[in-house]
Amino acid sequence: MRRTYLSLLALAALSGGALAHHSFAMFDMKKDVTAEAVVTDFRWTNPHAWMHVEITDAKGVKTNWALEMTSPNTLVTHGWRRSSFKPGDKVTVTFHPLVNGKPGGALVKAVLPDKTVLENR
Amino acid sequence: MMRRLSQVGFALAFLCAAGAPAAGQEGANSGSAAVAPPDKVWPASAPIVDFAALKSLPDWRGLWAPQPGRAPKPEIPRMLGKYKAHYDEIQSLIKSGNPEDLLKTERRASACEPPGMPGIMTQPYNIEFLFTPGRVTMIQEAYMQVRRIFTDGRPLPEDPDPTYNGFSIGHWEGDTLVVTTTGLREGGVMGRWGITHSDKVKLTERIHLDPADKDVLIAENTFEDPNALAAPWHSTYYFKRQRTFDQLEFICAQNDRNPINENGDVEFITGDQQP
């Protein structure tokens, strides 16, 4: 499943017509960051749904990360709901970070404490 | 000045209320550019309608999901003049693979600006078709875009205002909908980054179900453009039928956190702007 996702993204990067809102060029698509996090906000909106999470680094510094997803229109077909997350929920996120180094990225997947996997597709 | 403006405003109000050309302040019939609205009623809006004609049309119900991986790679377009220069520039940016360069391939004022034809056909969202007598209506889930394809015999307009989706007329050749579109905006994108058209582009689509699989829809495109193309350029789109979903609302302005800056680059607002 993951392979399909990445190949679709690669295709999207080459084919302007396959994009809706913006390209993925702003994200480092070759880099996956995985971290345990706490949800601070979850926006079930268009053109993208967003998850804000607080991640604590090895030095104990807390940073709020903005993680962009596709849209509710697409996410509902992969198990997401507007109620999937609420502030305070624990989650393990994997994302492609912004190239510019700011605390944001494109979510790849969110893993719940019960091991349920929600993919951003 | 205010007086003039208020008089113009009054004249506009009079025009709207009366539905007739307003008299100018110098006197009736002097210098008014108002023209009578069209009086021709085309069959799609005629008072008498034949719904039975719909029974002979193919079954295109359901949502159609784009299948970009299934379409053959489009041929290299033979482009002209400034359109070729733009194509070459964008292609070199894409080939570089450099993220900074790739960001520069997007040339829109807003990420919420819909692509228009033919990009409306290839967004990563569903399309659906509605058949009514004398007309096919297509709805793209992304941005809730609508295409109107008139199949009631009306001609293409002679001097259309260029628009995002242009003006489309169509007819049925057996189970194939043949659509001709003109009136597209200068600089619109023909389906891949860097392949742009002029406002003289003419697009012919042949849209039909796959004879081998009635749940696959195929759109074969031929672009002709005396300003941008030395030869017709072809592309093909594939779609897969979905029956278990309906389209959902998509308001791009709801939470657009990807503004495009003065350099034309897409930004990413990390902070939550929502109330």
Chai-1 contact restraints between the chains, C-beta under 6 A:
chainA,res_idxA,chainB,res_idxB,connection_type,confidence,min_distance_angstrom,max_distance_angstrom,comment,restraint_id
A,L11,B,P68,contact,1.0,0.0,6.0,A-B,restraint_1
A,S15,B,R192,contact,1.0,0.0,6.0,A-B,restraint_2
A,G16,B,V189,contact,1.0,0.0,6.0,A-B,restraint_3
A,G16,B,R192,contact,1.0,0.0,6.0,A-B,restraint_4
A,G16,B,W193,contact,1.0,0.0,6.0,A-B,restraint_5
A,G17,B,G119,contact,1.0,0.0,6.0,A-B,restraint_6
A,G17,B,T122,contact,1.0,0.0,6.0,A-B,restraint_7
A,G17,B,G191,contact,1.0,0.0,6.0,A-B,restraint_8
A,A18,B,P68,contact,1.0,0.0,6.0,A-B,restraint_9
A,A18,B,P124,contact,1.0,0.0,6.0,A-B,restraint_10
A,A20,B,Q123,contact,1.0,0.0,6.0,A-B,restraint_11
A,A20,B,P124,contact,1.0,0.0,6.0,A-B,restraint_12
A,A20,B,A142,contact,1.0,0.0,6.0,A-B,restraint_13
A,H21,B,A111,contact,1.0,0.0,6.0,A-B,restraint_14
A,H22,B,A111,contact,1.0,0.0,6.0,A-B,restraint_15
A,H22,B,N258,contact,1.0,0.0,6.0,A-B,restraint_16
A,H22,B,V266,contact,1.0,0.0,6.0,A-B,restraint_17
A,A25,B,P99,contact,1.0,0.0,6.0,A-B,restraint_18
A,A25,B,L102,contact,1.0,0.0,6.0,A-B,restraint_19
A,A25,B,L103,contact,1.0,0.0,6.0,A-B,restraint_20
A,M26,B,F268,contact,1.0,0.0,6.0,A-B,restraint_21
A,D41,B,D272,contact,1.0,0.0,6.0,A-B,restraint_22
A,R43,B,N255,contact,1.0,0.0,6.0,A-B,restraint_23
A,T45,B,Q254,contact,1.0,0.0,6.0,A-B,restraint_24
A,T45,B,N255,contact,1.0,0.0,6.0,A-B,restraint_25
A,N46,B,F250,contact,1.0,0.0,6.0,A-B,restraint_26
A,N46,B,I251,contact,1.0,0.0,6.0,A-B,restraint_27
A,N46,B,Q254,contact,1.0,0.0,6.0,A-B,restraint_28
A,P47,B,C252,contact,1.0,0.0,6.0,A-B,restraint_29
A,A66,B,T270,contact,1.0,0.0,6.0,A-B,restraint_30
A,N73,B,E141,contact,1.0,0.0,6.0,A-B,restraint_31
A,N73,B,L248,contact,1.0,0.0,6.0,A-B,restraint_32
A,N73,B,F250,contact,1.0,0.0,6.0,A-B,restraint_33
A,L98,B,F268,contact,1.0,0.0,6.0,A-B,restraint_34
A,V99,B,P99,contact,1.0,0.0,6.0,A-B,restraint_35
A,K102,B,T270,contact,1.0,0.0,6.0,A-B,restraint_36
A,P103,B,T270,contact,1.0,0.0,6.0,A-B,restraint_37
A,G104,B,F268,contact,1.0,0.0,6.0,A-B,restraint_38
A,G104,B,T270,contact,1.0,0.0,6.0,A-B,restraint_39
